[in-house]
Amino acid sequence: MTTKSSKIVMARRFDGMPQVSDFALQEETLAPLEDGDVLCETVWLSVDPYMRSYSRNMKEGDVMMGQTLSKVVESRHPNYVVGDLVLYYSGWRDQYVVKNPDDPRPWPLQKVNYIPEGHPSTLSLGVLGMPGATAYFGLNEICKPVKSGETVVVNAAAGAVGAVVGQLAKSQGCRVVGFAGTDEKVEYLRELGFDEAVNYKTMGSLEDVLCSLCPNGIDIYFDNVGGSFSDTVMSHMNQFGRVSVCGCISQYNNTGQSIGPRLQGLLISKQIRMEGFLVHRWKDQWMECMEALGALVREGKMKYRETTVDGFERAPEALIGMLQGENIGKMIVKCQSGGSGGDGDGDGEQCKQ
Ligand SMILES: NC(=O)c1ccc[n+]([C@@H]2O[C@H](COP(=O)([O-])OP(=O)(O)OC[C@H]3O[C@@H](n4cnc5c(N)ncnc54)[C@H](OP(=O)(O)O)[C@@H]3O)[C@@H](O)[C@H]2O)c1
């Protein structure tokens, strides 16, 4: 039997900030399952900043890329049964067939059976998924907090990655200064235990703020934003400072080349280690990271929020909203009723858009 499914494609190349009219909803027909195949129905869809930067390599008509949390609705594979919850880089599709679930390229079909009881399965797209792992490995493997009291600066701090970075750094005895784009987000950072939280849109001079809040300099900079913000932060780094270049969201919608200061002299004189990374570098340590973060969630030491948008067809709005800062915590799209996620119980809270 064939199945009709919907997909969302990039209908027109983005010019600066994407517009809803750049996307199109299309139908496709899925072939009947063969032995070894699994048919999945998307319950939640993740929108992430990398979609904007990677879209530069896409052609018009390509399906939007991305990870989904889905339910198995038919299986001809011995390891999957109807009802299993799974993560997959399916792209923006409401139903899809996985031909070879165990193929690790680019990522296998992954069962979601590791979320602590009482917490939503949607954490597998946030704290207990790719963004959480980004915070965990970016902080522990690149920034390596070495002694208690080190000063950490993180931006996009109320987002999926930043909120985890700040809480992990606090749990390791660091002093954490977070920057975010609204007063509500600043309030949230205080609730999470950040030592200082600043609205970068209303703060005035970043130079003055750093002199005041980081008078002894910065030991660790977890950079999610890049651009001129980072240019200023870099000049406040201490000797042997560590900079994890995680993202540069301030640049993703740029249409031209952006020029910054030359950093080599500073890196030498301050003996700074600055390293970019892609989280999938630590693919082999993934479940170890999930266990560590899961333990913190279970103990109430890792709080989270999710911002949800209702309706598969509204994924473009969710992506644009996230790029414009409308989310607190992970931005996700609810595609089907009946998913056990996004209900924000326990230490989580939910904001609906
Ligand atoms: N290297 C990796 O493997 C990897 C993996 C995942 C994510 N990342 C990167 O990590 C960063 C955060 O990702 P996320 O998933 O956690 O997203 P997120 O923080 O949940 O959402 C994006 C946030 O970025 C902020 N933002 C948008 N434009 C900005 C600008 N011009 N200046 C400053 N802030 C801006 C907005 O918050 P405000 O209201 O605070 O502006 C927005 O809410 C992104 O740069 C992403 O590309 C990297």
The ligand as an SDF file (V2000), in Angstrom:
LIG
                    3D

 48 52  0  0  0  0  0  0  0  0999 V2000
   28.8730   23.7470   16.4730 N   0  0  0  0  0  0  0  0  0  0  0  0
   27.8310   22.9450   16.5740 C   0  0  0  0  0  0  0  0  0  0  0  0
   27.9350   21.7210   16.4030 O   0  0  0  0  0  0  0  0  0  0  0  0
   26.4960   23.5360   16.9200 C   0  0  0  0  0  0  0  0  0  0  0  0
   25.4040   22.7110   17.2570 C   0  0  0  0  0  0  0  0  0  0  0  0
   24.2070   23.3120   17.6340 C   0  0  0  0  0  0  0  0  0  0  0  0
   24.1030   24.7000   17.6370 C   0  0  0  0  0  0  0  0  0  0  0  0
   25.1770   25.4420   17.2690 N   0  0  0  0  0  0  0  0  0  0  0  0
   25.1010   26.9110   17.2970 C   0  0  0  0  0  0  0  0  0  0  0  0
   24.8000   27.3200   18.6040 O   0  0  0  0  0  0  0  0  0  0  0  0
   24.0850   28.5500   18.5510 C   0  0  0  0  0  0  0  0  0  0  0  0
   22.8160   28.4260   19.3860 C   0  0  0  0  0  0  0  0  0  0  0  0
   21.9950   27.4240   18.8090 O   0  0  0  0  0  0  0  0  0  0  0  0
   20.6360   26.9910   19.5220 P   0  0  0  0  0  0  0  0  0  0  0  0
   20.1380   25.8040   18.8170 O   0  0  0  0  0  0  0  0  0  0  0  0
   20.8490   26.9430   20.9810 O   0  0  0  0  0  0  0  0  0  0  0  0
   19.6650   28.2050   19.1720 O   0  0  0  0  0  0  0  0  0  0  0  0
   18.8540   29.0670   20.2280 P   0  0  0  0  0  0  0  0  0  0  0  0
   19.8420   29.8010   21.0660 O   0  0  0  0  0  0  0  0  0  0  0  0
   17.8490   28.2170   20.8850 O   0  0  0  0  0  0  0  0  0  0  0  0
   18.0660   30.0840   19.2750 O   0  0  0  0  0  0  0  0  0  0  0  0
   18.7590   31.0470   18.5880 C   0  0  0  0  0  0  0  0  0  0  0  0
   18.9040   32.3350   19.4390 C   0  0  0  0  0  0  0  0  0  0  0  0
   19.9410   33.1280   18.8870 O   0  0  0  0  0  0  0  0  0  0  0  0
   19.7440   34.4560   19.2850 C   0  0  0  0  0  0  0  0  0  0  0  0
   20.0790   35.3690   18.1860 N   0  0  0  0  0  0  0  0  0  0  0  0
   19.5170   35.4340   16.9670 C   0  0  0  0  0  0  0  0  0  0  0  0
   20.0910   36.4080   16.2300 N   0  0  0  0  0  0  0  0  0  0  0  0
   21.0210   36.9750   17.0150 C   0  0  0  0  0  0  0  0  0  0  0  0
   21.9550   38.0430   16.8420 C   0  0  0  0  0  0  0  0  0  0  0  0
   22.0250   38.7270   15.6950 N   0  0  0  0  0  0  0  0  0  0  0  0
   22.7510   38.3720   17.8700 N   0  0  0  0  0  0  0  0  0  0  0  0
   22.6790   37.6870   19.0350 C   0  0  0  0  0  0  0  0  0  0  0  0
   21.8390   36.6700   19.2690 N   0  0  0  0  0  0  0  0  0  0  0  0
   21.0270   36.3180   18.2610 C   0  0  0  0  0  0  0  0  0  0  0  0
   18.2700   34.6110   19.6740 C   0  0  0  0  0  0  0  0  0  0  0  0
   18.1990   34.8620   21.0760 O   0  0  0  0  0  0  0  0  0  0  0  0
   18.3170   36.3500   21.6800 P   0  0  0  0  0  0  0  0  0  0  0  0
   16.9220   36.7630   22.0040 O   0  0  0  0  0  0  0  0  0  0  0  0
   19.1730   36.1560   22.8620 O   0  0  0  0  0  0  0  0  0  0  0  0
   18.9180   37.2280   20.6300 O   0  0  0  0  0  0  0  0  0  0  0  0
   17.6820   33.2420   19.3640 C   0  0  0  0  0  0  0  0  0  0  0  0
   16.6830   32.8620   20.2810 O   0  0  0  0  0  0  0  0  0  0  0  0
   23.8310   28.8540   17.0840 C   0  0  0  0  0  0  0  0  0  0  0  0
   24.8100   29.7420   16.6200 O   0  0  0  0  0  0  0  0  0  0  0  0
   23.9960   27.5020   16.4280 C   0  0  0  0  0  0  0  0  0  0  0  0
   24.3650   27.6110   15.0690 O   0  0  0  0  0  0  0  0  0  0  0  0
   26.3530   24.8930   16.9190 C   0  0  0  0  0  0  0  0  0  0  0  0
  1  2  1  0
  2  3  2  0
  2  4  1  0
  4  5  1  0
  4 48  2  0
  5  6  2  0
  6  7  1  0
  7  8  2  0
  8  9  1  0
  8 48  1  0
  9 10  1  0
  9 46  1  0
 10 11  1  0
 11 12  1  0
 11 44  1  0
 12 13  1  0
 13 14  1  0
 14 15  2  0
 14 16  1  0
 14 17  1  0
 17 18  1  0
 18 19  2  0
 18 20  1  0
 18 21  1  0
 21 22  1  0
 22 23  1  0
 23 24  1  0
 23 42  1  0
 24 25  1  0
 25 26  1  0
 25 36  1  0
 26 27  1  0
 26 35  1  0
 27 28  2  0
 28 29  1  0
 29 30  1  0
 29 35  2  0
 30 31  1  0
 30 32  2  0
 32 33  1  0
 33 34  2  0
 34 35  1  0
 36 37  1  0
 36 42  1  0
 37 38  1  0
 38 39  2  0
 38 40  1  0
 38 41  1  0
 42 43  1  0
 44 45  1  0
 44 46  1  0
 46 47  1  0
M  CHG  2   8   1  16  -1
M  END
$$$$
